[in-house]
Amino acid sequence: MHRVHIATFFTPDAPPSREESSESTANTLRELYAYPEDTRRPWVRVNFVSSIDGAVSVDGVSGALGTPADKLVFDTLRELADVVVVGAGTVRAENYGGVRVGAEGRRRRAESGMAEVPPIAVVSARALLDPHSRLFTDTEVPPIVVTCTGADPARVQALADAGARIVTAGAGQVTGAGLISALDDLGLRRVLCEGGPSLFGQLTHDDAVDEVCLTTAPVLVGGTAGRVATSPHARTTAMTPAHILTDTDGTVLTRWVRLPRP
């Protein structure tokens, strides 16, 4: 056993000007979190924040755990992604709207051949979404709803009428394989999953997770908040740390990548 110092600090010992520091940090983050250039299938990255004691939310929402460093990484991950995948429960709990990308981010995405703004893809086996919610009314890009053939046709039609692109991926459940296949068919290979715990647990159980970005907020929460991933059955996936970042407020941001598939 040995102690390894591999943390990179957001704030250097002798910081440059505010403008230089901000731009340098942004460039470094884009390099650190770049997706693999060539993959055999969509690369599934999961991003979560939790407290030191493992709480995934405060009073039901994760936003209370956010820190400035976490927000920087959150925005960077969205800029780099082809699609942001979210479970229906998280969309309802967090009142999701569409992704926002600034002018420079749009330029970088366009120059790399990507759409200027990535869509939100919501996984909802039963199409239980409100067509009048922010997901549909506060977005530049229509959402994608990944559902099942068994979903209520009236609900599905209401979501389609609200502008959603409906994708069917399974009969009664959206599995990891079904989700990946559906996204692959749409040409969306750089996948960012923002939860929630049930979706993360499903993807873990289905051996569909390639990478986990986990922020540890410098707070204790207690309470009854759950873990970042939950599922009826456990599955072990070997991962290795790609990098560890820290900020002066105590925020720790880790990136874990799965070991090569056999």
C-alpha distance (Angstrom), angle and dihedral (degrees) to the residues before:
residue distance angle dihedral
M1 . . .
H2 3.77 . .
R3 3.79 139.4 .
V4 3.78 115.0 -109.4
H5 3.80 123.3 -161.4
I6 3.78 105.0 -156.4
A7 3.81 101.3 137.3
T8 3.79 120.0 124.4
F9 3.80 115.6 -153.1
F10 3.80 122.2 -138.6
T11 3.80 89.1 -146.3
P12 3.85 115.5 56.7
D13 3.82 123.5 -147.6
A14 3.81 90.9 -109.6
P15 3.81 104.6 29.0
P16 3.83 120.7 -156.4
S17 3.78 122.8 -134.7
R18 3.79 118.1 -51.7
E19 3.82 92.8 -105.7
E20 3.81 94.4 47.2
S21 3.80 91.9 45.1
S22 3.81 93.2 50.1
E23 3.81 94.6 47.8
S24 3.80 92.9 43.5
T25 3.80 91.5 51.0
A26 3.81 92.1 48.3
N27 3.82 92.5 50.0
T28 3.80 91.6 47.2
L29 3.79 92.1 50.5
R30 3.79 92.5 50.5
E31 3.81 89.5 52.3
L32 3.80 94.2 45.6
Y33 3.80 93.9 49.0
A34 3.81 99.3 38.9
Y35 3.80 113.7 136.9
P36 3.81 119.0 -118.3
E37 3.79 109.6 -85.2
D38 3.79 95.3 -133.2
T39 3.80 125.7 29.2
R40 3.79 131.8 164.1
R41 3.80 90.9 -131.0
P42 3.81 139.1 0.1
W43 3.80 111.8 -47.8
V44 3.80 109.8 -128.2
R45 3.80 114.6 -148.9
V46 3.81 119.0 -178.3
N47 3.81 121.4 -157.8
F48 3.80 124.2 -164.1
V49 3.79 141.1 157.6
S50 3.80 124.4 -149.0
S51 3.79 138.6 170.1
I52 3.80 122.8 -106.4
D53 3.80 89.1 -97.2
G54 3.80 92.3 50.8
A55 3.81 102.3 -99.8
V56 3.79 112.1 152.4
S57 3.80 95.2 -162.4
V58 3.79 146.1 11.2
D59 3.80 115.2 -131.2
G60 3.78 89.3 -11.9
V61 3.81 100.4 -51.7
S62 3.79 132.0 89.3
G63 3.81 95.8 -148.2
A64 3.80 92.5 85.8
L65 3.82 88.9 65.4
G66 3.80 94.2 55.2
T67 3.81 122.7 116.7
P68 3.82 131.3 -174.4
A69 3.82 91.4 -99.5
D70 3.79 91.6 48.6
K71 3.82 89.9 50.7
L72 3.83 90.7 52.2
V73 3.79 91.4 52.7
F74 3.82 92.0 41.9
D75 3.81 91.1 55.7
T76 3.81 91.9 43.8
L77 3.80 92.9 52.4
R78 3.79 91.1 50.3
E79 3.79 91.9 49.8
L80 3.81 90.9 53.1
A81 3.82 96.5 47.4
D82 3.79 131.2 93.0
V83 3.80 90.6 -153.7
V84 3.81 138.6 6.9
V85 3.80 111.6 -138.5
V86 3.81 120.7 -157.6
G87 3.78 135.9 169.6
A88 3.80 118.4 -116.3
G89 3.81 92.6 -117.0
T90 3.80 91.3 56.8
V91 3.80 91.4 47.6
R92 3.80 89.3 55.6
A93 3.83 96.5 41.9
E94 3.81 95.9 45.4
N95 3.83 96.4 36.1
Y96 3.80 92.1 -126.6
G97 3.77 122.0 -150.1
G98 3.78 128.2 179.9
V99 3.81 125.3 -64.9
R100 3.81 117.0 -87.0
V101 3.81 119.8 -149.4
G102 3.81 123.5 -176.8
A103 3.80 125.3 -127.1
E104 3.82 95.2 -95.8
G105 3.77 91.8 46.2
R106 3.80 90.5 51.4
R107 3.78 89.9 50.8
R108 3.79 92.9 50.5
R109 3.78 91.8 47.5
A110 3.80 93.4 48.5
E111 3.81 91.6 48.2
S112 3.80 89.9 53.8
G113 3.81 92.4 50.5
M114 3.80 96.8 -103.3
A115 3.78 129.4 128.7
E116 3.80 110.6 -93.6
V117 3.81 92.0 -119.0
P118 3.82 125.5 26.6
P119 3.81 118.7 -132.1
I120 3.78 125.5 -120.9
A121 3.81 111.9 -118.0
V122 3.80 112.4 -159.0
V123 3.79 120.3 -159.0
S124 3.80 109.1 -145.3
A125 3.79 117.8 152.4
R126 3.82 91.2 -167.1
A127 3.82 97.7 34.9
L128 3.81 90.6 -118.8
L129 3.78 98.5 167.7
D130 3.79 133.1 123.6
P131 3.82 109.8 -117.0
H132 3.83 88.2 -155.3
S133 3.82 95.0 54.5
R134 3.82 125.9 108.7
L135 3.79 89.2 -96.8
F136 3.81 86.9 74.6
T137 3.80 103.5 23.8
D138 3.83 101.9 41.4
T139 3.79 104.4 47.6
E140 3.79 140.1 92.9
V141 3.79 93.2 -151.5
P142 3.82 122.8 49.6
P143 3.80 111.9 -114.2
I144 3.77 124.8 -114.2
V145 3.80 115.7 -128.9
V146 3.79 113.7 -155.8
T147 3.78 106.8 -160.6
C148 3.81 142.9 147.4
T149 3.78 135.7 -98.2
G150 3.81 88.4 -112.9
A151 3.82 94.1 62.4
D152 3.80 118.0 116.1
P153 3.84 105.5 -87.3
A154 3.82 91.2 -143.6
R155 3.82 91.4 56.0
V156 3.78 91.6 46.3
Q157 3.80 91.5 50.0
A158 3.81 91.6 49.0
L159 3.80 90.4 54.3
A160 3.79 91.3 47.0
D161 3.80 90.0 49.9
A162 3.83 88.0 52.7
G163 3.80 88.9 57.8
A164 3.80 103.7 -93.6
R165 3.77 122.2 145.1
I166 3.80 104.7 -130.0
V167 3.79 118.3 -144.1
T168 3.80 121.9 -178.4
A169 3.80 116.2 -147.1
G170 3.79 110.7 169.3
A171 3.77 141.6 -15.1
G172 3.81 104.0 -97.9
Q173 3.80 106.2 -7.3
V174 3.80 136.5 32.7
T175 3.80 104.4 -128.1
G176 3.78 126.2 -166.1
A177 3.79 90.6 -106.6
G178 3.80 91.9 48.7
L179 3.80 92.5 49.7
I180 3.80 93.3 47.7
S181 3.79 91.8 48.1
A182 3.81 91.7 50.0
L183 3.80 92.7 49.7
D184 3.79 91.4 45.4
D185 3.81 90.0 53.8
L186 3.82 88.1 54.3
G187 3.81 91.6 50.6
L188 3.82 91.8 -114.1
R189 3.79 103.5 138.5
R190 3.82 103.5 151.6
V191 3.79 99.6 71.7
L192 3.80 125.0 -172.8
C193 3.81 114.9 -170.4
E194 3.81 115.4 -164.1
G195 3.80 96.9 -176.5
G196 2.81 151.5 -161.6
P197 3.79 113.5 -135.7
S198 3.82 94.9 -108.5
L199 3.80 92.9 53.2
F200 3.81 91.6 44.9
G201 3.81 89.2 49.3
Q202 3.81 91.2 49.9
L203 3.80 92.1 50.1
T204 3.81 90.7 47.5
H205 3.79 92.1 49.7
D206 3.80 90.0 48.8
D207 3.84 92.1 50.7
A208 3.81 90.0 -119.7
V209 3.83 101.6 127.7
D210 3.81 117.3 102.7
E211 3.79 99.8 170.6
V212 3.80 141.1 12.4
C213 3.80 124.5 -156.2
L214 3.79 107.9 -165.9
T215 3.80 126.4 -176.5
T216 3.79 118.1 -161.5
A217 3.79 109.0 -154.9
P218 3.83 113.9 -146.9
V219 3.81 94.7 -116.3
L220 3.79 141.1 92.3
V221 3.79 116.1 -132.9
G222 3.79 111.4 171.3
G223 3.78 112.2 179.5
T224 3.78 124.1 104.4
A225 3.81 101.0 -60.9
G226 3.80 113.9 142.1
R227 3.80 134.3 -128.1
V228 3.81 126.7 -82.6
A229 3.83 90.0 -105.4
T230 3.80 131.0 31.6
S231 3.80 131.3 174.1
P232 3.81 137.6 151.2
H233 3.80 91.7 -110.2
A234 3.80 132.0 39.1
R235 3.78 125.6 -128.2
T236 3.80 126.8 -178.0
T237 3.80 119.0 -137.3
A238 3.81 119.0 -177.6
M239 3.81 112.7 -129.3
T240 3.79 134.9 178.1
P241 3.83 128.5 -153.0
A242 3.80 113.7 -105.0
H243 3.80 95.4 -176.8
I244 3.79 144.5 -22.1
L245 3.80 122.2 -143.8
T246 3.78 127.5 -172.2
D247 3.79 134.5 -171.0
T248 3.78 129.7 -152.0
D249 3.84 91.5 -106.3
G250 3.80 90.2 62.0
T251 3.81 98.5 -99.6
V252 3.81 111.9 149.6
L253 3.81 119.8 -159.1
T254 3.78 119.1 -169.2
R255 3.78 131.8 -176.1
W256 3.78 117.6 -156.5
V257 3.82 123.8 -170.3
R258 3.76 124.6 -166.4
L259 3.78 118.7 -114.6
P260 3.83 114.0 -103.4
R261 3.77 114.5 -69.9
P262 3.81 113.9 -113.2
